[in-house]
Each structure stands twice: as structure tokens, then as C-alpha cells.
Amino acid sequence: MLTKIKIILLIPVIFSLNILKSQSISLSGEIFEYATYYISSFDFGTGATSVQIFRYELSSDQYPASIKVRFNASMVSPAIGIYNEETIISIETEPFELLAPIILDNRDLSSETSTIFDLDTPPNPVNLNGNIIEILNPTQTDAIMQSVLTIGQIADGEYTFEVVILSENDQLLASDSRTFLVQSPASITLESPGGALSDTLDNIVYSTFPIFQWFSQSCNGCNSFIRVAKFNPEIHSSVEEAIEDQRVLPFDQSEEWYFIDNVNSFQYPPSDAYPLEEGNIYCWQIMKTIPTTSGPEQMFSSINSFMINQSGGANTNTNSAMNTLLIALEQAIGQDQFNALFGSGNDLEDFIPTGQIEINGVSVDESSLNYLLNQINSDAYQIQSIVVE
């Protein structure tokens, strides 16, 4: 009889230990970043979003599992007077039973009921009933709306998005968060080579592999593209017309742009492009694609023009009587240093290059030297010292 009592008493103890075993929830996925967040993508009334901000696969090491999902969005935006972190919206689902892994997408969360299906076979329906826990106070909302009316998008600032998985009694089971710096992309400013078409003779390039440089604000997910075209004054009335005509870069005329990643400089390539020819005028332009909550947007630079120097040809500037290599050298080392070496009464007065060129003891041709000088002109290389032997 005593033995039977012991067995009966051990069963509930073992059962209790199984209940106390911790549950492990896995959250596998990511929160997506955009360069621009348009206010039209958010519904402050229901907490719904029309653009994908996060996507996760949610699973458990044991089923069924009763859980809740909370999504928090907060911001700091000095541009509209928000200097401390403020909650934009916090929305939490009512507890629901997880019978198999599910795909969790922010677009399924709102104060309205939505039904998704898990990854079981056959799939089970899962009802998500959301409740708004906290929302931006009306004063801050007015500031955001004023900004929206002005620029049509969420103000610049730091935005934090957080996904939290909770048990029925609010125990933290899993979470993930990311903070993004949102800045309205500025315009693209071309720096070199070239300038206005009317100033082409003042924008001569001494290499057929020039380095293109520009400035634009960096942004995650942005991509840069370039295109270069020959300007023919006999058939083109403007650089806009030339750049839309046959391009020398990209080589494939079915492509309008050449992809160069998210960078601010690019050297003309030896392949995938037509060679640049001496004496010709060329124009170039940069485009960036920017990820936004309303889809990719394009930003265009102005169009610059330049001329490839023609060896032995006449130049219209004050150095027209000089060898073209000396002109390039003067641009590389600066007029004061050049005059100190080649000016009247100095060591290299009346010096004319013979065509025998060496760089670090290795014989090179004129185009190689022009390339090196162009690297110096574009600040890719820097001169430490100059010695005359």
C-alpha cells in the first residue's frame, strides 16, 4: 500500500517539472531600412503600415505556445523639436496560440483583426487582434504633420523600430531592434572633370581614362550610376540632347546607365565602354536610386562637359606655346611651384620633354604619365616632395 502511495505522489511532481521547463522562441529575419519614410505609409489611427518594415519567421521549440507580439516605433528629430526619444506608435496583439512556425510581417499588425496562416501542413489560421498601447502625443503629431505638408515625408532624425515577443504574462521571449538615421538626400554636385559646355576649352582633360568625382550624401541602400556621351556640335544642340543620344559609357546602347555602386568617384573603365578620343568633347551625368517607403526614387545630377586634350594641338590658354605634358604638370604641382622650376632664370627654363619618360625607373608612354598627373589633379595621389636631378 505504501508503495502505491509513493508512485501516485511522484507523478504530479514529474508533471510539475515539465510545466516549469522554459520555452524557447526563435525570431529569424530582419528590419528593413529606407532612406526616406513617407507619412502616407503609416496610419496613426489604426497603427497599420502599408510598407514592409520587418519580416521574421517566428518559431518555438515546443507547441502549442501562447504568445503576444509587440511592435514599437520611436524617434528623435531635432528638426521638428523632438530632442528626446518619443514613441511614434506601440501596438500589441492579444495572446494567440502558436501551433507551428509563422511568417510575421508588420503589415499584418493593426488595431483591426487580420488573419494569417502558419507554415504547418495543412496551414492553421492565426487571428491577430492588435491594440494600440501608446501613440505620439497630439502636439508632436501636429509638428510631424506640418513637416509632412512641407516636404511630404517624415522629418530627418533617428528612428528606432523594435519587435518584441512576449508570453501571456508579459515574460520577454525574444526581441530585435534597429535604429536608423534618416536624412533627406541632398542633390548630387559634380566636381570634376569639366563644367558648362561654354567653358569646354577651360576644362581640358589630359587622360583618356579620367577620374569622375562628385559629391552626394551617402545613404544605405542607395546605388550610383554614370553615363558618358560624346557631344557633336554638328548634330547636338545641347548636352541634354547628347547624353540621350549614343553613349560611350555604357557600351551597350540598350542600357542608359552604368552601375558603379554607392560611391563618389569613378575612373573611366578600359572595358564595357567606347574609348575616349583626343580632341573630342564629352559630357557626363550621375544618377542615384534611393530606397523609400513608396518605392525606389531617382535623383539626377546636372551634366558636365570636358574635352580630351589633343596632342600637339593648339591650346587657347596662356600656356599655348608649351608642351601638353608641361601643361598637365603645371596643373598637378600648381603654378607657383611650376614657375619656380620652369620659369625665367630657373633650372628648367626652356625645358621641352623629349618623349623618353620613366616612372620609378620604368619606361612608360605619354598616356601613362598623363594618367599619373590626372590622379594627382584629382587628389587620388599627393605629392610629398619634388627633386630636380
C-alpha positions in Angstrom: 0.0 0.0 0.0 2.8 2.4 0.8 4.5 1.6 -2.5 1.3 2.6 -4.3 1.2 5.9 -2.4 4.7 6.8 -3.4 4.1 6.2 -7.1 0.9 8.3 -7.0 2.8 11.1 -5.4 5.7 11.1 -7.8 3.5 11.6 -10.9 2.4 15.1 -10.1 5.9 16.1 -9.2 7.3 15.0 -12.5 4.3 16.7 -14.3 5.1 19.9 -12.4 8.7 19.9 -13.5 7.6 19.6 -17.2 5.4 22.7 -16.8 8.3 24.7 -15.4 10.5 23.9 -18.3 11.3 27.2 -20.1 10.0 27.8 -23.6 12.4 29.0 -26.3 11.1 31.3 -29.1 13.2 31.9 -32.2 12.9 35.2 -34.2 14.7 34.9 -37.5 14.5 37.8 -40.0 15.3 41.5 -40.3 14.1 45.1 -40.0 14.4 46.9 -43.3 15.9 50.3 -43.8 14.8 53.1 -46.2 16.4 56.4 -47.0 13.0 58.2 -46.9 9.9 57.3 -45.0 6.7 58.8 -46.4 3.9 59.6 -43.9 1.4 58.1 -46.3 2.8 54.7 -45.4 1.6 55.0 -41.8 -1.9 55.1 -40.4 -1.8 56.8 -36.9 -5.4 55.8 -36.3 -5.0 52.1 -36.5 -1.2 51.6 -36.3 -1.2 49.9 -39.7 1.6 50.3 -42.2 1.4 49.8 -45.9 5.1 49.2 -46.5 7.2 46.3 -45.2 9.3 47.4 -42.2 10.1 43.9 -40.8 9.7 40.3 -41.8 10.5 37.4 -39.4 9.9 33.7 -39.1 8.6 33.0 -35.6 9.0 29.5 -34.2 9.1 27.7 -30.9 10.9 24.7 -29.5 7.6 23.3 -28.3 4.0 23.7 -29.4 1.4 24.9 -28.7 2.8 28.2 -27.4 0.7 31.1 -26.3 2.4 34.4 -27.2 1.9 38.1 -27.9 3.7 40.4 -30.5 4.5 44.0 -29.8 5.8 46.5 -32.3 7.4 49.8 -31.2 8.4 52.7 -33.3 10.1 55.8 -31.8 12.0 58.8 -33.0 14.4 61.7 -32.1 14.1 64.6 -34.5 15.6 68.0 -33.6 14.4 69.3 -36.9 10.9 69.4 -35.5 11.7 70.0 -31.9 11.9 66.3 -30.6 15.1 66.2 -28.7 14.3 63.1 -26.5 13.1 59.8 -27.7 9.4 59.8 -28.3 7.2 56.9 -29.1 5.5 57.2 -32.5 3.4 54.1 -32.0 3.4 51.0 -29.9 0.9 48.2 -30.9 0.5 44.8 -29.2 -1.6 41.8 -30.2 -3.8 39.9 -27.9 -2.4 36.5 -26.9 -2.7 33.9 -29.7 -1.7 30.2 -29.9 1.2 29.2 -32.0 0.8 25.7 -33.4 3.6 25.9 -36.0 6.1 28.5 -37.3 4.6 31.6 -38.8 5.8 34.5 -41.0 5.5 37.7 -39.0 5.1 40.9 -41.1 4.4 44.4 -39.8 1.7 44.9 -42.4 -0.4 42.3 -40.6 -0.4 44.3 -37.3 -3.0 47.0 -36.6 -5.9 47.7 -34.3 -8.1 45.8 -36.8 -8.3 42.0 -36.8 -6.2 40.2 -39.5 -5.8 36.5 -40.2 -2.6 34.9 -41.4 -1.7 31.2 -41.8 1.2 29.3 -40.2 3.6 27.1 -42.0 2.1 23.8 -40.9 0.7 21.2 -43.4 -2.1 21.9 -43.8 -1.7 25.5 -42.5 -3.6 26.7 -39.5 -5.3 30.2 -39.4 -3.9 32.6 -36.8 -6.0 35.6 -35.8 -4.0 38.8 -34.9 -6.0 41.3 -32.9 -4.0 44.4 -32.2 -4.3 47.1 -29.6 -2.6 50.5 -29.6 -0.6 50.7 -26.4 0.9 54.2 -27.0 0.9 56.8 -29.7 2.7 60.1 -30.3 1.1 62.9 -28.4 -1.1 65.4 -30.4 1.4 68.2 -30.0 4.2 66.2 -31.6 1.8 64.8 -34.2 1.0 68.4 -35.3 4.7 69.1 -35.7 5.2 66.0 -37.8 2.1 66.8 -39.9 3.4 70.4 -40.5 6.7 68.9 -41.7 4.8 66.4 -43.9 2.8 69.2 -45.5 6.1 71.0 -46.3 8.3 68.1 -47.6 5.8 65.2 -47.9 7.9 62.8 -45.8 8.9 62.0 -42.3 11.3 64.6 -40.8 15.0 63.9 -40.6 16.1 62.2 -37.4 16.9 58.9 -35.6 14.1 56.3 -35.9 14.1 53.1 -33.9 11.9 50.0 -34.7 11.6 47.2 -32.3 9.9 43.8 -32.4 9.2 42.1 -29.1 7.7 38.6 -28.5 6.0 38.2 -25.1 4.4 35.4 -23.2 0.8 35.7 -21.9 2.1 37.0 -18.6 4.5 39.5 -20.3 7.7 37.5 -20.0 10.2 38.5 -22.7 10.8 35.6 -25.0 12.6 37.2 -28.0 13.2 40.7 -29.5 15.1 42.6 -32.2 15.5 46.3 -32.9 17.4 48.6 -35.3 18.0 52.4 -35.2 18.3 54.3 -38.5 19.5 57.8 -39.2 17.0 59.3 -41.7 18.3 62.2 -43.7 16.7 63.7 -46.8 19.2 63.0 -49.6 20.8 66.2 -50.9 21.4 67.0 -54.6 24.3 65.5 -56.5 27.1 68.0 -57.1 29.6 67.2 -60.0 33.1 68.2 -59.1 35.5 67.1 -61.9 36.2 66.9 -64.7 34.5 69.6 -66.7 31.8 72.2 -66.3 29.5 74.1 -68.6 29.6 73.4 -72.3 30.5 77.0 -73.0 33.6 76.6 -70.8 34.9 73.4 -72.5 38.2 74.9 -73.6 38.9 75.7 -70.0 38.1 72.1 -69.0 40.7 70.0 -70.8 41.5 66.5 -69.6 44.9 65.0 -70.3 44.0 61.4 -70.0 41.6 59.1 -71.9 40.9 57.4 -68.6 39.7 60.4 -66.5 38.5 60.1 -62.9 35.0 61.4 -62.4 34.3 62.9 -59.0 31.1 64.2 -57.4 29.6 64.8 -54.0 26.3 63.3 -52.7 25.1 62.4 -49.3 25.7 58.7 -48.6 22.7 56.6 -47.7 22.2 52.9 -47.1 20.6 51.0 -49.9 21.4 53.8 -52.4 23.1 53.0 -55.7 25.0 55.2 -58.1 25.1 55.1 -61.9 27.0 57.1 -64.5 26.7 57.7 -68.2 29.1 59.4 -70.6 28.3 60.6 -74.2 30.2 62.3 -77.0 29.0 65.9 -77.8 28.9 66.5 -81.5 28.2 70.2 -82.2 27.1 69.3 -85.7 24.1 67.2 -84.6 23.6 68.1 -80.9 22.1 71.4 -79.8 22.6 70.8 -76.1 24.3 68.4 -73.6 20.9 67.1 -72.7 20.4 66.0 -76.3 23.9 64.5 -76.4 23.5 62.5 -73.2 20.3 60.9 -74.5 21.9 60.0 -77.8 24.5 57.3 -78.4 26.6 56.8 -75.2 30.2 55.8 -74.9 29.5 54.5 -71.4 27.8 52.2 -71.1 28.9 50.4 -74.2 25.6 48.5 -74.5 23.1 51.0 -76.0 20.2 49.2 -74.6 21.3 50.4 -71.2 21.0 54.1 -70.3 23.2 53.9 -67.2 26.4 52.2 -66.0 26.2 50.8 -62.4 29.0 51.9 -60.1 27.7 51.1 -56.7 27.3 53.7 -53.9 30.5 55.7 -54.4 31.5 59.3 -55.1 34.3 58.7 -57.6 34.9 56.5 -60.6 37.6 56.1 -63.2 36.7 55.6 -66.8 36.9 51.8 -67.5 39.2 50.2 -70.1 36.3 47.8 -70.9 32.5 48.0 -71.2 33.0 51.4 -72.8 34.0 53.1 -76.1 37.5 54.6 -75.9 37.6 58.4 -75.4 39.3 60.1 -78.3 41.7 63.1 -78.3 40.1 66.4 -79.4 36.5 65.3 -78.7 34.1 66.8 -76.3 32.3 64.6 -73.9 29.5 65.1 -71.3 28.7 63.0 -68.2 26.0 62.7 -65.6 25.3 60.8 -62.3 22.1 59.2 -61.1 21.3 57.7 -57.7 18.5 55.4 -56.8 17.1 55.9 -53.3 15.0 53.3 -51.4 11.9 54.9 -50.0 8.7 53.5 -48.4 6.9 54.5 -51.7 9.4 52.5 -53.8 12.8 53.4 -55.4 13.3 57.1 -56.4 15.8 58.5 -58.9 18.0 61.6 -58.3 19.9 63.2 -61.2 22.9 65.5 -61.3 23.5 68.3 -63.7 25.6 67.5 -66.8 29.3 68.4 -67.1 31.3 68.8 -70.3 35.0 68.4 -70.9 37.5 68.0 -73.8 40.2 65.3 -74.2 43.4 67.1 -74.9 44.7 66.7 -78.5 48.4 66.1 -78.5 50.3 68.7 -80.5 47.2 70.8 -80.9 46.9 74.4 -80.0 45.6 75.5 -76.6 43.7 78.7 -76.1 45.0 79.4 -72.6 48.1 81.4 -71.7 50.3 78.3 -71.9 49.5 77.6 -75.5 53.2 77.5 -76.6 54.1 74.8 -74.0 54.2 71.1 -74.5 50.9 69.4 -73.3 52.8 67.4 -70.7 54.1 70.6 -69.2 50.5 71.9 -69.0 49.4 68.8 -67.2 52.4 69.1 -64.9 51.6 72.7 -64.1 48.1 71.7 -63.1 49.4 68.9 -60.9 52.1 70.8 -59.0 50.5 74.3 -59.0 51.5 77.5 -60.9 53.9 78.8 -58.1 55.9 75.5 -57.9 55.9 75.2 -61.7 57.2 78.8 -62.1 59.9 78.1 -59.5 61.2 75.2 -61.7 60.4 76.2 -65.2 60.2 80.0 -65.0 62.6 82.5 -66.3 66.1 82.1 -64.8 65.3 78.8 -63.1 66.9 75.4 -63.6 64.3 74.1 -66.1 63.8 77.2 -68.2 63.0 76.3 -71.8 62.9 72.6 -71.0 60.9 70.6 -73.5 60.1 66.9 -72.8 62.0 64.5 -75.2 59.4 61.8 -75.1 61.6 59.5 -73.0 59.6 59.1 -69.8 60.4 57.0 -66.8 58.3 56.4 -63.6 60.3 54.8 -60.7 62.9 53.7 -63.2 60.4 52.1 -65.6 59.9 53.4 -69.1 56.3 54.5 -69.8 54.4 56.2 -72.6 52.8 59.7 -72.5 49.4 58.4 -71.7 50.7 56.6 -68.5 52.3 59.9 -67.3 49.1 61.8 -68.1 47.2 59.2 -66.1 49.5 59.7 -63.1 49.2 63.5 -63.3 45.4 63.2 -63.6 45.5 61.1 -60.3 47.4 64.0 -58.7 45.0 66.6 -60.0 42.0 64.6 -58.6 43.7 64.3 -55.2 43.9 60.5 -55.5 47.7 60.8 -55.1 49.5 63.5 -53.2 53.0 65.0 -53.9 55.3 64.8 -50.9 58.4 66.4 -52.4 59.9 67.5 -55.7 63.6 66.9 -56.6 65.3 68.0 -59.8 68.2 65.9 -60.9 
